[in-house]
Amino acid sequence: MRSTRSAGATAFRLFNYGTLTLVALLCILPLVHIFAVSLSSAEAVNGNQVGLWPVDFSLGAYRASFDAPFLSALSVTMQRIVLGTAINMLVTFLMAYPLSKESDRFPYRNVYVWILVFTMLFSGGLIPTYILAKQLHLLNTMWVLVLPSAVNVFYIILLLNFFRQLPKEIEESALMDGASYFKSMYKIYLPLSKPVIATLLLFCIVTHWNAWFDGIMFINDTDKYPLQTYLQLLLQKSKSVLSLEDAKMAAEDAAKTSIYGAKMFLSLLPIIALYPFLQKYFTEGIVIGAVKG
């Protein structure tokens, strides 16, 4: 009986490893191909010779990538990340802390939580959001990229669940010594929340870095496009140009394909560089925040 369970457990473990390896390869191989294209010559790209390894190694695509539109879009995205992440974290902390208290300290807290959950399940819709942004004169500004996403209910629930697992005796001792709730939040809860804060920081940064649709919807000036919106337009332009059959245009397109690959890979580098520093907090922050409701 023990041998049968052991064989089944081994087969299940091998199945899991195989499935996860396949999923990982499906995620990594396209990135490796883009990186190989960005380091290959235009002739190799034009001849469809590039697979997962560069052909006729060249750094020309990277030298050509840092043009004015790319740097402008990168600047907009960096500003968006700094401003948007700061607003996200401030709002999340100020909402999660009072909502983590018991009903005897914060009456009707359950009502507020259900209202937040309702907004998470049923949003206002695309057109009302656009009309509201227009009425508030936010269109074509940085604020329209950060304010609509300032309140993220998932982040709030994750953080308030983490707060509810902290020992209440610590805060009660601080309150008996004369500390206010705000001081308790700043001096006790904030230092004890490093894992979940690191997790939320990663979520916020990745969300703002990858966002592209709101740039198309709310921004009219191409000089104010965030990086992902700019790359999205480049990809659309690349597809329309590649449909031409002229040989000269095809050669130029191959060079552009290398440059587009270089720009896409450059856009991934900050997230790839940031993740290892936050990874050690990531699992702990997610698990601890999700254990109790």
Residue pairs with C-beta under 8 A, 6 or more apart in sequence:
29 52
31 265
31 268
32 52
33 50
33 51
33 52
34 261
34 264
34 265
35 261
35 265
36 50
36 51
36 52
36 53
36 54
36 55
37 45
37 50
37 257
37 258
37 261
38 61
38 62
38 258
38 259
38 261
38 262
38 264
38 265
39 54
39 57
39 58
39 59
39 61
40 49
40 50
40 54
40 55
40 56
40 57
40 58
40 258
41 55
41 56
41 57
41 58
41 60
41 258
42 251
42 254
42 255
42 258
43 56
43 251
43 254
44 50
44 55
44 56
45 254
45 255
45 257
45 258
46 250
46 251
46 253
46 254
49 55
58 258
60 258
61 255
61 258
61 259
61 261
61 262
62 262
62 266
64 259
64 262
65 259
65 262
65 263
65 266
69 222
69 223
69 230
70 227
70 230
70 263
72 223
72 225
73 225
73 226
73 227
73 229
73 230
73 231
74 227
76 142
76 224
76 225
76 226
76 227
77 208
77 209
77 226
77 227
77 228
79 142
80 142
80 145
80 146
80 208
80 211
80 226
81 204
81 205
81 208
81 209
83 142
83 146
84 145
84 146
84 149
84 150
84 204
84 208
85 201
85 204
85 205
85 208
87 146
87 147
87 150
88 149
88 150
88 152
88 155
88 200
88 204
89 197
89 200
89 201
89 204
91 150
91 151
92 151
92 152
92 155
92 156
92 159
92 200
93 159
93 185
93 190
95 116
95 151
95 156
96 155
96 156
96 159
96 160
96 163
97 160
97 163
97 181
97 185
97 189
98 106
98 109
98 181
99 106
99 109
99 112
99 113
99 156
99 160
100 159
100 160
100 161
100 163
100 164
101 109
102 109
103 109
103 110
113 157
116 151
116 153
116 156
116 157
117 153
117 157
119 153
120 153
120 154
123 129
124 132
126 217
129 148
130 217
130 218
133 139
133 144
133 148
133 218
138 144
138 147
138 218
139 218
139 219
139 220
140 218
140 219
140 220
140 221
140 224
142 224
144 214
144 218
144 219
145 208
145 211
145 214
145 215
145 218
145 219
145 226
146 208
148 214
149 207
149 211
149 214
155 200
155 203
155 204
158 196
158 199
158 200
158 285
158 286
158 289
158 290
159 193
159 196
159 200
159 289
161 289
161 290
161 291
161 292
161 293
162 193
162 196
162 285
162 288
162 289
163 189
163 193
164 292
165 288
165 291
165 292
166 189
166 192
170 188
171 184
171 188
171 189
174 183
174 184
174 187
174 188
175 181
175 184
179 187
190 197
194 281
195 281
195 284
195 285
195 288
196 281
196 285
196 288
196 289
197 281
197 285
198 278
198 281
198 282
198 285
199 278
199 281
199 282
199 285
199 286
199 289
200 285
201 278
202 274
202 275
202 278
202 282
205 271
205 274
206 271
209 227
209 228
209 267
209 270
209 271
210 228
211 226
211 228
212 226
212 228
212 229
212 231
212 232
213 229
215 225
215 226
215 228
215 229
216 229
216 232
219 225
219 226
219 229
222 230
222 233
225 233
227 267
228 267
231 260
231 263
231 264
231 267
234 260
234 263
235 260
238 253
238 256
238 257
238 260
241 249
241 253
241 256
242 250
242 253
242 257
244 250
244 253
